[in-house]
Amino acid sequence: MLKKTIALLLIIGGAYAGYVYGYNTGFDSGVDLITKGPTAKLTEKKPAEPAPDLENMRRAITGSWQSVADKKLVRVYSESSEVVDSYANKKISAGVFVLLSSASVKEDSLPFVPEKGRIYISVSASSEKQDTATSTDLITYFKIDSITPTDLKLSTVGKTDTKVINFKRI
């Protein structure tokens, strides 16, 4: 009789421990028993996608880049987050750049929806007009489509007309 009582208490205790564990983990087994039924196969959850490495991208993009389409256009990204555009060896704009990803910003703070795993560049620059003493502040967003030690491909985002710009490192 004592053995049966102990066995019953162990069963009840085990069921209670299982319930508490399930309650604390949200009863999440990775299986949707409501729509797939009890014969559903157990599947592993996919780990969250790691955030892009913005620091490595900063090191990769730092340097001088010449436009493939117009060799007179050169863009320089510095380690101090400065960006300078020159045309025919004359400075036409200067400002700062910030590298962004969907993990580093709130989605509603941008004029576009960032893709997961992609890195973007926000360029805040002042464009100097040659004929007047005024300057115009503007922010442009680019998606980094690809980068190698010698090539950089950017696409404008947040605008209706997407432009692709290819650069070669100089």
Secondary structure, 3 states (H helix, E strand, C coil): CHHHHHHHHHHHHHHHHHHHHHHHCCCCCCCCHHHHCCCCCCCCCCCCCCCCCHHHHHHHHCEEEEECCCCCEEEEECCCCEEEEEECCEEEEEEEEEEEECCCCCHHHCCCCCCCCCEEEEEEEEEECCCCCCEEEEEEEEEEEEECCCEEEEEEECCCCCCEEEEEEC
